[in-house]
């Protein structure tokens, strides 16, 4: 991975601030309406903000996090990754015959979880 230029870092910082602002606005609308999907939107913005924050934190490392070998933690993370990957596959098959916007949202969340758990496993490999 390449190092971020200052302009890119500034752009990411601006996006992070924008995500925070949008979270507050969406949360306010959620509080007034009670629509659960809006709460999911707030969570999505929190994930986006966290991804940008991690990118900014690890730019000095070329985007990489140092690994800490821990076989027990590695096995646990691999097990969780396998479970989430399986759920995602099953959900995708189910979605083909049972269309559901909520399931689509859940599958997107599982995709994020699968990627994150893969990174956790790699961290402890």
KEDREN-885354 format. One record per atom (N, C-alpha, C): residue number from 1; atom name; x, y, z. Coordinates in steps of 0.2 Angstrom, whole numbers, plus 5000, padded with zeros to 4 digits. Layout:
[NUM; "CA"; [X; Y; Z]]
...
//
This chain:
[1; "N"; [5004; 4994; 5000]]
[1; "CA"; [5000; 5000; 5000]]
[1; "C"; [5004; 5006; 5000]]
[2; "N"; [5002; 5011; 4997]]
[2; "CA"; [5006; 5018; 4997]]
[2; "C"; [5004; 5022; 5003]]
[3; "N"; [5008; 5027; 5004]]
[3; "CA"; [5007; 5032; 5009]]
[3; "C"; [5002; 5037; 5006]]
[4; "N"; [4998; 5040; 5011]]
[4; "CA"; [4993; 5045; 5009]]
[4; "C"; [4997; 5051; 5008]]
[5; "N"; [4995; 5055; 5003]]
[5; "CA"; [4997; 5062; 5003]]
[5; "C"; [4993; 5066; 5008]]
[6; "N"; [4996; 5072; 5009]]
[6; "CA"; [4992; 5077; 5014]]
[6; "C"; [4985; 5079; 5012]]
[7; "N"; [4985; 5080; 5005]]
[7; "CA"; [4978; 5082; 5002]]
[7; "C"; [4973; 5076; 5004]]
[8; "N"; [4975; 5070; 5003]]
[8; "CA"; [4971; 5064; 5004]]
[8; "C"; [4969; 5063; 5011]]
[9; "N"; [4974; 5064; 5016]]
[9; "CA"; [4973; 5064; 5023]]
[9; "C"; [4968; 5070; 5025]]
[10; "N"; [4969; 5076; 5022]]
[10; "CA"; [4964; 5081; 5023]]
[10; "C"; [4957; 5079; 5021]]
[11; "N"; [4957; 5076; 5015]]
[11; "CA"; [4950; 5074; 5012]]
[11; "C"; [4947; 5069; 5017]]
[12; "N"; [4951; 5064; 5019]]
[12; "CA"; [4948; 5059; 5024]]
[12; "C"; [4946; 5062; 5030]]
[13; "N"; [4949; 5067; 5033]]
[13; "CA"; [4947; 5070; 5039]]
[13; "C"; [4941; 5074; 5038]]
[14; "N"; [4940; 5077; 5032]]
[14; "CA"; [4934; 5080; 5031]]
[14; "C"; [4928; 5075; 5030]]
[15; "N"; [4929; 5070; 5027]]
[15; "CA"; [4924; 5065; 5026]]
[15; "C"; [4922; 5062; 5033]]
[16; "N"; [4927; 5061; 5038]]
[16; "CA"; [4925; 5059; 5044]]
[16; "C"; [4921; 5064; 5048]]
[17; "N"; [4922; 5070; 5047]]
[17; "CA"; [4918; 5075; 5051]]
[17; "C"; [4911; 5075; 5048]]
[18; "N"; [4911; 5074; 5041]]
[18; "CA"; [4904; 5074; 5038]]
[18; "C"; [4900; 5068; 5040]]
[19; "N"; [4904; 5062; 5041]]
[19; "CA"; [4900; 5056; 5043]]
[19; "C"; [4897; 5057; 5050]]
[20; "N"; [4901; 5061; 5055]]
[20; "CA"; [4899; 5062; 5061]]
[20; "C"; [4893; 5067; 5061]]
[21; "N"; [4893; 5072; 5057]]
[21; "CA"; [4887; 5077; 5056]]
[21; "C"; [4881; 5073; 5053]]
[22; "N"; [4882; 5069; 5048]]
[22; "CA"; [4876; 5065; 5046]]
[22; "C"; [4873; 5060; 5051]]
[23; "N"; [4878; 5057; 5055]]
[23; "CA"; [4875; 5053; 5060]]
[23; "C"; [4871; 5057; 5065]]
[24; "N"; [4873; 5063; 5067]]
[24; "CA"; [4869; 5067; 5072]]
[24; "C"; [4862; 5068; 5068]]
[25; "N"; [4862; 5070; 5062]]
[25; "CA"; [4856; 5072; 5059]]
[25; "C"; [4851; 5066; 5058]]
[26; "N"; [4854; 5060; 5056]]
[26; "CA"; [4850; 5054; 5055]]
[26; "C"; [4847; 5052; 5062]]
[27; "N"; [4852; 5052; 5067]]
[27; "CA"; [4849; 5050; 5073]]
[27; "C"; [4844; 5054; 5076]]
[28; "N"; [4844; 5061; 5074]]
[28; "CA"; [4838; 5065; 5077]]
[28; "C"; [4832; 5063; 5073]]
[29; "N"; [4832; 5062; 5067]]
[29; "CA"; [4826; 5060; 5063]]
[29; "C"; [4824; 5053; 5066]]
[30; "N"; [4828; 5048; 5067]]
[30; "CA"; [4826; 5042; 5070]]
[30; "C"; [4823; 5043; 5077]]
[31; "N"; [4825; 5047; 5081]]
[31; "CA"; [4822; 5048; 5087]]
[31; "C"; [4815; 5051; 5086]]
[32; "N"; [4814; 5055; 5081]]
[32; "CA"; [4807; 5058; 5080]]
[32; "C"; [4803; 5053; 5077]]
[33; "N"; [4805; 5049; 5073]]
[33; "CA"; [4801; 5044; 5069]]
[33; "C"; [4801; 5037; 5072]]
[34; "N"; [4806; 5035; 5075]]
[34; "CA"; [4807; 5028; 5077]]
[34; "C"; [4808; 5023; 5072]]
[35; "N"; [4809; 5025; 5066]]
[35; "CA"; [4810; 5020; 5060]]
[35; "C"; [4817; 5016; 5061]]
[36; "N"; [4816; 5010; 5062]]
[36; "CA"; [4822; 5006; 5063]]
[36; "C"; [4828; 5006; 5058]]
[37; "N"; [4825; 5007; 5051]]
[37; "CA"; [4830; 5007; 5046]]
[37; "C"; [4835; 5013; 5047]]
[38; "N"; [4832; 5019; 5050]]
[38; "CA"; [4836; 5024; 5051]]
[38; "C"; [4842; 5023; 5056]]
[39; "N"; [4840; 5019; 5061]]
[39; "CA"; [4845; 5017; 5066]]
[39; "C"; [4851; 5013; 5062]]
[40; "N"; [4849; 5009; 5057]]
[40; "CA"; [4854; 5005; 5054]]
[40; "C"; [4858; 5010; 5050]]
[41; "N"; [4855; 5015; 5047]]
[41; "CA"; [4859; 5020; 5043]]
[41; "C"; [4864; 5024; 5048]]
[42; "N"; [4862; 5025; 5054]]
[42; "CA"; [4867; 5028; 5059]]
[42; "C"; [4873; 5023; 5060]]
[43; "N"; [4871; 5017; 5061]]
[43; "CA"; [4876; 5012; 5062]]
[43; "C"; [4881; 5012; 5056]]
[44; "N"; [4878; 5012; 5050]]
[44; "CA"; [4882; 5012; 5044]]
[44; "C"; [4887; 5018; 5044]]
[45; "N"; [4884; 5023; 5046]]
[45; "CA"; [4889; 5029; 5046]]
[45; "C"; [4894; 5029; 5051]]
[46; "N"; [4893; 5025; 5057]]
[46; "CA"; [4898; 5024; 5062]]
[46; "C"; [4903; 5020; 5059]]
[47; "N"; [4901; 5015; 5055]]
[47; "CA"; [4906; 5010; 5052]]
[47; "C"; [4910; 5014; 5047]]
[48; "N"; [4907; 5018; 5043]]
[48; "CA"; [4911; 5022; 5038]]
[48; "C"; [4916; 5027; 5042]]
[49; "N"; [4914; 5030; 5047]]
[49; "CA"; [4918; 5034; 5051]]
[49; "C"; [4924; 5030; 5054]]
[50; "N"; [4923; 5024; 5056]]
[50; "CA"; [4928; 5020; 5059]]
[50; "C"; [4933; 5018; 5054]]
[51; "N"; [4931; 5016; 5048]]
[51; "CA"; [4935; 5014; 5043]]
[51; "C"; [4940; 5020; 5041]]
[52; "N"; [4937; 5026; 5040]]
[52; "CA"; [4941; 5032; 5039]]
[52; "C"; [4946; 5033; 5045]]
[53; "N"; [4944; 5032; 5051]]
[53; "CA"; [4948; 5034; 5056]]
[53; "C"; [4954; 5029; 5057]]
[54; "N"; [4953; 5022; 5055]]
[54; "CA"; [4958; 5017; 5055]]
[54; "C"; [4963; 5018; 5049]]
[55; "N"; [4960; 5021; 5044]]
[55; "CA"; [4965; 5022; 5038]]
[55; "C"; [4969; 5028; 5040]]
[56; "N"; [4967; 5033; 5043]]
[56; "CA"; [4971; 5039; 5045]]
[56; "C"; [4976; 5036; 5051]]
[57; "N"; [4974; 5032; 5055]]
[57; "CA"; [4979; 5029; 5061]]
[57; "C"; [4984; 5025; 5058]]
[58; "N"; [4983; 5022; 5052]]
[58; "CA"; [4988; 5017; 5050]]
[58; "C"; [4992; 5019; 5044]]
[59; "N"; [4991; 5025; 5042]]
[59; "CA"; [4994; 5028; 5036]]
[59; "C"; [5002; 5028; 5037]]
[60; "N"; [5004; 5029; 5042]]
[60; "CA"; [5012; 5028; 5044]]
[60; "C"; [5014; 5021; 5043]]
[61; "N"; [5010; 5016; 5043]]
[61; "CA"; [5012; 5009; 5042]]
[61; "C"; [5010; 5007; 5035]]
[62; "N"; [5009; 5011; 5031]]
[62; "CA"; [5007; 5009; 5024]]
[62; "C"; [5000; 5006; 5024]]
[63; "N"; [4996; 5007; 5029]]
[63; "CA"; [4989; 5004; 5029]]
[63; "C"; [4989; 4998; 5033]]
[64; "N"; [4995; 4995; 5035]]
[64; "CA"; [4995; 4989; 5038]]
[64; "C"; [4996; 4989; 5046]]
[65; "N"; [4993; 4985; 5049]]
[65; "CA"; [4993; 4984; 5057]]
[65; "C"; [4998; 4979; 5058]]
[66; "N"; [5002; 4980; 5063]]
[66; "CA"; [5007; 4975; 5065]]
[66; "C"; [5004; 4969; 5068]]
[67; "N"; [5006; 4963; 5066]]
[67; "CA"; [5003; 4957; 5068]]
[67; "C"; [5006; 4954; 5075]]
[68; "N"; [5002; 4951; 5079]]
[68; "CA"; [5004; 4948; 5085]]
[68; "C"; [5002; 4941; 5085]]
[69; "N"; [5007; 4937; 5084]]
[69; "CA"; [5005; 4930; 5084]]
[69; "C"; [5002; 4927; 5090]]
[70; "N"; [4996; 4924; 5089]]
[70; "CA"; [4993; 4921; 5095]]
[70; "C"; [4988; 4915; 5092]]
[71; "N"; [4991; 4909; 5092]]
[71; "CA"; [4987; 4904; 5089]]
[71; "C"; [4980; 4903; 5092]]
[72; "N"; [4979; 4903; 5098]]
[72; "CA"; [4972; 4903; 5101]]
[72; "C"; [4968; 4908; 5098]]
[73; "N"; [4970; 4914; 5098]]
[73; "CA"; [4965; 4920; 5096]]
[73; "C"; [4964; 4919; 5088]]
[74; "N"; [4970; 4916; 5085]]
[74; "CA"; [4969; 4915; 5078]]
[74; "C"; [4964; 4910; 5076]]
[75; "N"; [4964; 4905; 5080]]
[75; "CA"; [4959; 4899; 5079]]
[75; "C"; [4952; 4902; 5080]]
[76; "N"; [4951; 4906; 5085]]
[76; "CA"; [4944; 4908; 5087]]
[76; "C"; [4942; 4913; 5082]]
[77; "N"; [4946; 4917; 5079]]
[77; "CA"; [4944; 4922; 5074]]
[77; "C"; [4942; 4918; 5068]]
[78; "N"; [4946; 4913; 5066]]
[78; "CA"; [4945; 4909; 5060]]
[78; "C"; [4938; 4906; 5061]]
[79; "N"; [4937; 4903; 5067]]
[79; "CA"; [4930; 4900; 5068]]
[79; "C"; [4925; 4905; 5067]]
[80; "N"; [4925; 4911; 5070]]
[80; "CA"; [4920; 4916; 5069]]
[80; "C"; [4919; 4918; 5062]]
[81; "N"; [4925; 4919; 5058]]
[81; "CA"; [4925; 4920; 5051]]
[81; "C"; [4921; 4915; 5047]]
[82; "N"; [4922; 4909; 5049]]
[82; "CA"; [4919; 4903; 5045]]
[82; "C"; [4911; 4903; 5046]]
[83; "N"; [4909; 4905; 5052]]
[83; "CA"; [4902; 4905; 5054]]
[83; "C"; [4899; 4911; 5050]]
[84; "N"; [4902; 4917; 5050]]
[84; "CA"; [4899; 4922; 5047]]
[84; "C"; [4899; 4921; 5039]]
[85; "N"; [4904; 4918; 5037]]
[85; "CA"; [4904; 4917; 5030]]
[85; "C"; [4898; 4912; 5028]]
[86; "N"; [4897; 4907; 5032]]
[86; "CA"; [4892; 4902; 5031]]
[86; "C"; [4885; 4905; 5031]]
[87; "N"; [4884; 4910; 5036]]
[87; "CA"; [4878; 4913; 5037]]
[87; "C"; [4876; 4918; 5031]]
[88; "N"; [4882; 4921; 5028]]
[88; "CA"; [4881; 4925; 5023]]
[88; "C"; [4879; 4921; 5016]]
[89; "N"; [4882; 4915; 5016]]
[89; "CA"; [4880; 4911; 5010]]
[89; "C"; [4873; 4908; 5011]]
[90; "N"; [4871; 4906; 5016]]
[90; "CA"; [4864; 4904; 5018]]
[90; "C"; [4859; 4909; 5016]]
[91; "N"; [4861; 4915; 5019]]
[91; "CA"; [4856; 4921; 5018]]
[91; "C"; [4855; 4923; 5011]]
[92; "N"; [4861; 4923; 5007]]
[92; "CA"; [4861; 4924; 5000]]
[92; "C"; [4856; 4919; 4996]]
[93; "N"; [4857; 4913; 4998]]
[93; "CA"; [4852; 4908; 4995]]
[93; "C"; [4845; 4909; 4997]]
[94; "N"; [4844; 4911; 5003]]
[94; "CA"; [4837; 4912; 5006]]
[94; "C"; [4834; 4918; 5002]]
[95; "N"; [4838; 4923; 5001]]
[95; "CA"; [4836; 4929; 4998]]
[95; "C"; [4833; 4928; 4991]]
[96; "N"; [4836; 4924; 4987]]
[96; "CA"; [4834; 4922; 4981]]
[96; "C"; [4827; 4920; 4980]]
[97; "N"; [4824; 4917; 4985]]
[97; "CA"; [4818; 4914; 4985]]
[97; "C"; [4813; 4918; 4990]]
[98; "N"; [4816; 4922; 4994]]
[98; "CA"; [4812; 4926; 4999]]
[98; "C"; [4814; 4933; 4999]]
[99; "N"; [4813; 4937; 4994]]
[99; "CA"; [4815; 4944; 4994]]
[99; "C"; [4814; 4948; 5001]]
[100; "N"; [4819; 4951; 5003]]
[100; "CA"; [4818; 4955; 5009]]
[100; "C"; [4823; 4961; 5010]]
[101; "N"; [4821; 4967; 5010]]
[101; "CA"; [4825; 4972; 5011]]
[101; "C"; [4829; 4972; 5018]]
[102; "N"; [4826; 4969; 5023]]
[102; "CA"; [4829; 4968; 5029]]
[102; "C"; [4835; 4963; 5029]]
[103; "N"; [4834; 4958; 5025]]
[103; "CA"; [4839; 4953; 5024]]
[103; "C"; [4844; 4955; 5020]]
[104; "N"; [4843; 4959; 5015]]
[104; "CA"; [4848; 4963; 5011]]
[104; "C"; [4853; 4967; 5016]]
[105; "N"; [4850; 4971; 5020]]
[105; "CA"; [4854; 4975; 5025]]
[105; "C"; [4858; 4970; 5030]]
[106; "N"; [4855; 4965; 5032]]
[106; "CA"; [4859; 4960; 5036]]
[106; "C"; [4864; 4957; 5032]]
[107; "N"; [4863; 4955; 5026]]
[107; "CA"; [4869; 4952; 5022]]
[107; "C"; [4875; 4957; 5021]]
[108; "N"; [4873; 4964; 5020]]
[108; "CA"; [4878; 4969; 5020]]
[108; "C"; [4882; 4969; 5026]]
[109; "N"; [4879; 4969; 5032]]
[109; "CA"; [4882; 4969; 5038]]
[109; "C"; [4886; 4963; 5039]]
[110; "N"; [4884; 4957; 5037]]
[110; "CA"; [4888; 4951; 5037]]
[110; "C"; [4894; 4951; 5033]]
[111; "N"; [4893; 4955; 5027]]
[111; "CA"; [4899; 4956; 5023]]
[111; "C"; [4905; 4960; 5026]]
[112; "N"; [4903; 4965; 5030]]
[112; "CA"; [4907; 4969; 5033]]
[112; "C"; [4910; 4965; 5039]]
[113; "N"; [4906; 4961; 5043]]
[113; "CA"; [4909; 4957; 5048]]
[113; "C"; [4914; 4952; 5045]]
[114; "N"; [4912; 4949; 5040]]
[114; "CA"; [4917; 4944; 5037]]
[114; "C"; [4923; 4947; 5035]]
[115; "N"; [4924; 4952; 5032]]
[115; "CA"; [4930; 4956; 5031]]
[115; "C"; [4934; 4958; 5037]]
[116; "N"; [4930; 4960; 5042]]
[116; "CA"; [4933; 4962; 5048]]
[116; "C"; [4936; 4956; 5052]]
[117; "N"; [4933; 4951; 5052]]
[117; "CA"; [4935; 4945; 5055]]
[117; "C"; [4941; 4942; 5052]]
[118; "N"; [4941; 4942; 5045]]
[118; "CA"; [4947; 4940; 5041]]
[118; "C"; [4953; 4944; 5044]]
[119; "N"; [4952; 4951; 5044]]
[119; "CA"; [4958; 4955; 5047]]
[119; "C"; [4960; 4953; 5054]]
[120; "N"; [4955; 4952; 5058]]
[120; "CA"; [4957; 4950; 5065]]
[120; "C"; [4961; 4943; 5065]]
[121; "N"; [4959; 4938; 5061]]
[121; "CA"; [4962; 4932; 5060]]
[121; "C"; [4970; 4933; 5058]]
[122; "N"; [4970; 4938; 5053]]
[122; "CA"; [4977; 4939; 5050]]
[122; "C"; [4981; 4943; 5055]]
[123; "N"; [4978; 4947; 5060]]
[123; "CA"; [4982; 4950; 5065]]
[123; "C"; [4985; 4945; 5070]]
[124; "N"; [4982; 4940; 5071]]
[124; "CA"; [4984; 4935; 5076]]
[124; "C"; [4988; 4929; 5073]]
[125; "N"; [4988; 4929; 5066]]
[125; "CA"; [4991; 4923; 5062]]
[125; "C"; [4999; 4922; 5064]]
//
